[in-house]
Amino acid sequence: QVQLVESGGGAVQPGESLTLSCEASGTFYRIYAMGWYRQVPGKQREMVAAVNAAGTKFYADSAKGRFIISGDFAKNLVSLQLNNLKPEDTDVYYCHMDFGLARDSWGQGTQVTVSS
């Protein structure tokens, strides 16, 4: 069983920054991809940023130029640096990891609140 533990959420003012972190523990062979998603009310979770084991990074349009994802596949860690935060970034952010063979895991979610 794999567990993802997230940290780093919080409440900030517009223009400030936060860094989210997520670490995987448990039994798995390897991680193929890691990412961060947000829960849009009434919709499925949508990708904010992701990185695969080859180092290729993907960003949602809303994240490009502001957020930076970093994946350490040797340490089973993924982080998301959120810069120049806006009120519309307020949401619960979930870490996700893909272990291949249709195995994946989600973190418990961490709240990010941006308001003045």
C-alpha positions as CSV (number, residue, x, y, z in Angstrom):
1,Q,0.0,0.0,0.0
2,V,1.3,3.4,-0.9
3,Q,0.7,6.6,1.1
4,L,1.2,10.1,-0.1
5,V,1.6,12.8,2.5
6,E,1.2,16.4,1.6
7,S,2.3,19.5,3.4
8,G,2.7,23.2,2.7
9,G,-0.8,24.6,2.2
10,G,-2.0,27.7,3.9
11,A,-3.5,31.1,3.7
12,V,-1.7,33.9,1.9
13,Q,-2.4,37.3,0.3
14,P,-2.5,37.9,-3.4
15,G,0.9,38.1,-4.9
16,E,2.5,35.9,-2.3
17,S,4.0,32.4,-2.7
18,L,3.6,29.0,-1.2
19,T,5.4,25.7,-1.7
20,L,3.5,22.4,-1.6
21,S,5.4,19.1,-0.9
22,C,4.4,15.5,-1.2
23,E,6.3,12.4,-0.2
24,A,5.4,8.8,-1.1
25,S,5.9,5.9,1.3
26,G,5.1,2.2,1.1
27,T,5.8,-0.5,-1.4
28,F,6.2,0.2,-5.1
29,Y,8.6,-0.6,-7.9
30,R,9.0,2.9,-9.4
31,I,7.2,6.1,-10.0
32,Y,6.4,7.0,-13.6
33,A,4.9,10.4,-13.1
34,M,4.0,12.8,-10.3
35,G,1.7,15.7,-10.3
36,W,-0.6,18.2,-8.6
37,Y,-4.3,18.5,-9.2
38,R,-7.0,20.8,-7.9
39,Q,-10.6,20.0,-7.2
40,V,-13.0,22.1,-9.2
41,P,-16.4,22.2,-7.6
42,G,-18.8,20.0,-9.5
43,K,-16.1,18.7,-11.8
44,Q,-13.4,16.1,-11.9
45,R,-10.0,17.1,-10.5
46,E,-8.0,18.9,-13.1
47,M,-4.2,18.9,-13.5
48,V,-2.3,21.9,-12.4
49,A,1.2,20.6,-13.1
50,A,2.9,17.2,-13.7
51,V,6.3,15.8,-14.3
52,N,7.3,12.4,-15.7
53,A,10.3,10.3,-15.0
54,A,12.0,11.6,-18.2
55,G,11.8,15.1,-16.7
56,T,9.2,16.4,-19.0
57,K,6.9,18.9,-17.3
58,F,3.3,19.8,-18.0
59,Y,1.4,22.8,-16.8
60,A,-2.2,24.0,-17.0
61,D,-2.5,27.3,-18.8
62,S,-3.4,29.0,-15.5
63,A,-0.1,27.7,-14.0
64,K,2.3,28.6,-16.8
65,G,4.7,31.3,-15.8
66,R,3.7,31.2,-12.1
67,F,4.0,27.7,-10.8
68,I,7.0,25.4,-10.8
69,I,6.9,21.7,-10.3
70,S,9.9,19.7,-9.2
71,G,10.1,16.0,-9.0
72,D,12.8,13.9,-7.2
73,F,12.1,10.4,-8.4
74,A,15.0,9.0,-6.3
75,K,13.5,10.4,-3.1
76,N,9.8,9.9,-4.1
77,L,9.2,13.6,-3.6
78,V,7.3,16.2,-5.6
79,S,6.9,19.8,-4.9
80,L,4.9,22.6,-6.4
81,Q,6.1,26.2,-6.0
82,L,3.1,28.6,-6.4
83,N,4.2,32.1,-7.1
84,N,2.2,35.3,-7.6
85,L,-0.9,33.7,-6.2
86,K,-4.3,34.9,-7.1
87,P,-7.7,34.6,-5.4
88,E,-8.8,32.2,-8.1
89,D,-6.0,29.8,-7.1
90,T,-7.9,29.1,-3.9
91,D,-8.7,25.4,-3.8
92,V,-7.7,22.1,-2.4
93,Y,-4.6,20.7,-4.1
94,Y,-4.0,17.0,-4.4
95,C,-0.8,15.2,-5.0
96,H,-0.9,12.3,-7.4
97,M,1.7,9.6,-8.3
98,D,1.6,7.0,-11.1
99,F,3.3,3.7,-10.3
100,G,2.4,1.9,-13.6
101,L,0.3,-1.2,-14.2
102,A,-2.8,0.9,-13.4
103,R,-1.6,1.6,-9.9
104,D,-1.8,5.2,-8.6
105,S,-2.3,7.1,-5.4
106,W,-3.7,10.4,-4.2
107,G,-2.7,12.5,-1.3
108,Q,-5.2,13.7,1.2
109,G,-5.4,17.2,-0.2
110,T,-4.0,20.5,1.2
111,Q,-5.9,23.8,1.2
112,V,-4.6,26.8,-0.5
113,T,-6.4,30.1,0.3
114,V,-5.6,33.4,-1.4
115,S,-7.4,36.4,-0.1
116,S,-6.7,40.0,1.0
